[in-house]
């Protein structure tokens, strides 16, 4: 399974990060241990949304969409 996830910073609630992974728990641990340059300074993180796909390319396409301006607006309003 392929997952697109949105995490939210606990210390900076207006900060979100969108990513793709095959193992959400492992990836969240990675974010919370400071192993990601983009999320290190806003840790700790909690999972806000997980969307699961059977198709890897669809998951990657949806992640790319959520990182676009219209995708961020969609996520803010719907997810």
MOCOR-V498018 format. One record per pair of residues at least 12 apart in sequence whose ideal C-beta (glycine too) atoms are under 10 Angstrom apart, sorted by the first residue. I is the first residue (numbers start at 0). J is the second residue. D is the distance in Angstrom with one decimal. If there is no record, write none. Layout:
i=<I:I>
j=<J:J>
d=<D:D>
This chain:
i=<0:0:0:0:0:0:0:0:0:1:1:1:1:1:1:1:1:1:1:1:1:1:1:1:2:2:2:2:2:2:2:2:2:2:2:2:2:3:3:3:3:3:3:3:3:3:3:3:3:3:3:3:3:3:3:3:3:4:4:4:4:4:4:4:4:4:4:4:4:4:4:4:4:4:4:5:5:5:5:5:5:5:5:5:5:5:5:6:6:6:6:6:6:6:6:6:6:6:6:6:6:6:6:7:7:7:7:7:7:8:8:8:8:8:8:8:8:9:9:9:9:9:9:10:10:10:10:10:11:11:11:11:12:13:14:14:14:14:14:15:15:15:15:15:15:15:15:15:15:16:16:16:16:16:16:16:16:17:17:17:17:17:17:17:17:17:17:17:17:18:18:18:18:18:18:18:19:19:19:19:19:19:19:19:19:20:20:20:21:21:23:23:23:24:26:26:27:27:27:27:27:28:29:30:30:30:30:30:31:31:31:47:47:48:48:48:48:49:50:50:50:65>
j=<21:22:23:51:52:53:54:55:58:19:20:21:50:51:52:53:54:55:56:57:58:59:61:62:18:19:20:21:22:23:26:49:50:51:52:58:62:17:18:19:20:23:48:49:50:51:52:57:58:59:60:61:62:63:64:65:78:16:17:18:19:20:23:26:27:30:44:46:47:48:49:50:51:62:65:17:18:46:47:48:49:50:62:65:74:75:78:18:23:26:27:30:31:38:41:42:43:44:45:46:47:48:49:41:44:45:46:47:48:30:38:40:41:42:43:44:45:31:41:42:43:44:45:40:41:42:43:44:40:41:42:44:45:41:38:40:41:42:44:38:41:44:47:48:65:71:74:75:78:30:35:37:38:41:44:47:66:47:48:61:62:63:64:65:66:70:71:74:78:30:35:37:38:62:65:66:52:55:58:59:60:61:62:63:65:49:58:62:55:58:46:49:51:46:44:46:43:44:45:46:49:44:44:42:43:44:45:46:43:44:45:74:78:65:74:77:78:78:62:65:78:78>
d=<7.0:9.5:9.6:5.3:7.2:6.9:10.0:9.6:8.8:6.9:7.9:6.0:9.4:7.1:4.7:7.5:7.1:5.0:8.9:7.8:3.7:7.9:9.4:9.4:8.8:7.0:5.5:6.9:8.1:5.2:8.3:5.5:6.9:5.3:7.4:6.9:9.5:7.0:7.4:5.5:8.4:9.8:8.3:7.5:4.8:8.2:7.2:9.3:5.4:8.4:9.5:5.2:4.7:9.6:9.2:6.7:9.9:8.5:7.2:5.7:7.7:6.7:5.7:7.1:7.9:9.7:9.9:6.2:8.0:6.6:4.9:7.6:9.6:8.8:9.8:5.2:8.2:7.7:4.6:4.3:8.0:8.6:9.9:7.3:6.2:9.9:6.2:7.5:9.5:8.8:6.7:6.3:9.1:7.5:9.4:9.7:9.6:4.2:6.5:5.7:6.1:8.6:9.6:9.3:6.7:5.7:8.0:4.5:9.1:9.5:8.0:9.2:4.0:7.1:7.5:5.8:8.2:9.5:8.8:8.1:5.0:6.8:5.9:9.6:6.7:7.6:7.1:9.4:8.8:5.0:9.5:9.9:9.9:9.8:8.5:9.2:4.7:10.0:8.8:10.0:9.3:9.2:6.9:9.4:9.7:8.5:7.7:8.4:9.7:7.2:8.2:6.7:5.2:7.8:7.1:9.5:9.8:9.6:8.9:9.5:6.2:9.5:9.6:4.7:5.7:8.2:8.3:7.2:9.5:8.3:8.6:9.2:8.8:6.8:9.4:9.3:9.3:8.8:5.7:6.0:10.0:8.5:4.4:9.0:9.7:9.5:9.1:9.6:8.6:9.1:6.9:5.8:9.0:9.1:9.9:9.6:9.4:6.5:8.1:6.1:9.9:9.9:9.9:6.5:8.3:4.9:9.9:9.8:5.0:5.7:9.1:8.9:7.3:9.4:7.5:9.4:4.5:9.9:9.1:8.9:8.0:8.2>
